Amino acid sequence: MPSFDITNKIFHDADAAREHLEAQRWPDGAQCPHCGERQKITALTGKSHRKGLYQCKSCRKQFSVTVGTVFERSKIPLNKWVLATHLMSSSKKGMSAHQLHRMLGVTYKTAWFMCHRIREAMGGTSPNGDGPIGGENKVVESDETYVGGKARNVHNFKPIPKKHAVVTLVERDGDVRATHIPRVTAKNVRDHLVTKSSRKSHLMTDEASIYTKTGKQFSGHSSVNHSASEYVRLGSFVHVNTAESFHALLKRGIYGAFHAVSEQHLQRYVNEFAFRWNGRKLTDAERANEALKGIEGKRLTYRRPD
């Protein structure tokens, strides 16, 4: 499927959606999610069995393609799951649960449930792998931003809304790693830097003092002085504009589509935007298929507090 074709059968027929999902999750044939068996698998085709049901001859358990995924035991037709995944994967600045509930013909509660499960599938999923970014002769930009309401928008006698910090690392022409942290401190930012990027990289930041010591642990460290209105050092490659571009997309999505995001769920929204950024060179269909491959082992239920 070279492009996002809304008329495709996988968006309208549950059996076609199931076959598409099987092709993404099991490109080499069905695998038992209970014991990992690949060879001794039998498709159950009797009249008393639903389509897409398999039995493992090793552990004797039955399973379908949704077992062990965020789609498991869902009463929502699988074609609606696949369509929602494609819509969220192809919407550059995100799609609200209210928009999905109108488009899919489901309740708002169901759409909200689907959105967070799909974001969970997108988390930690990148076409280029999920290891540290950067490396020798590569540039990694680091910058932080704050998500939340503005004090001037608060009515009388209401508390000023808390801002939530997001620290972003971006490899020039590469992937992004973005994380919500409770407080922006030198230690917290350092932990993010050294685990998400290679110290063989050249680190690019603004003038914030939290980077002073950590920058010395990288192969090089350059900074621009935003407080002096310096955003790109003339005649050089010193800037953090790539990281700020990611922040711009994240904030346009939050302010324009979602309007408000709680700290409890912020990381999932950040993961969604990072997923689309990392797959920006793919077609919409290819990006959606990458999200479908990430559904495994991430089952969530209504009962969980998050």
Steps between C-alpha positions, in 0.01 A plus 500: 500500500712794373284781637215571740188400304189556712300268270725202577310195628710481817317811626151362434517122534605331826634188326715705261627701798588179684692365201686830469589495870621140472729603213650778714538304824583160349681556168646146521180326611302473822688483831353390832496796741489261797811286440662651190447191279525572124481159335228294670215742432162398357236736361155404634261515207200304628150644498505538877816713493522869423728616221860565590517248786812283538608220732853428619587129512778564750309670780151399374369856533289690249577853389435766238710786368371738769607287800778671695441838335320826578211367289445186712141423610371819341137509385592771248512363142859451388452711188422799724820439696698491175330815368560688827867399488533629144325829581721567803814399311426734210379807693809717535372692802288228653133412504274545800283226646194714420600504133549123498170437678318691224691336215486140628145509634602396853444669835742761626606269785580226248695741277699626799578140597614421144719810474699420812546136399628603159734755661627219722575298185687797352719538809854369450430427134729642231578373148869565575512310830461620857862524614693817587515761225807680374853367481838591360491806267131553574321794661240458773290797608353521850232742609216514749150640481202536732147384427203652678266797526598864535443699817332784305225259388402406855178648640485668840561288810624199301854365550764562236532178295815296543736473205637157413853466364599300190868450415573424135806358329512513120768363272546726198318328211421213738275386781362676805491383862262702716420444867282670759698566819352632826765771546763645268822456695857430389476144636165418338607641164837321518327166564289556190798607288736215583237225468331624183803618300860400433769701675704481179259761359549875482244644742310815400304696764398846607680695772324327795739418783357147535709399197834643614641189674318242291622657176859421597418128488423517126751521216411867464253752636377819336224734610304802382399786726125537471489769769710717267267422206756266344322209335749399231868585522590658170733299282468185712272204570428610858125504571222297663237580240432133423400431860290814503325384182394183682377708794299717261319196358435361849356826629288568191349156545435544870360852472311445173372142520511388863481841677616356833715202597541370855842415636379144549464445124752752364769243418262307274421815303873573473556143376235550232669810361845340524370196311374712211823704495716187484287364216474828310678358193249213471165510326189523718427132441855392585494709817167348605635150441794581730246597769313172449825310550539673837175370652659182637562462873339831592152404611318757715160473665242743638589389852854632489539839674672647194 
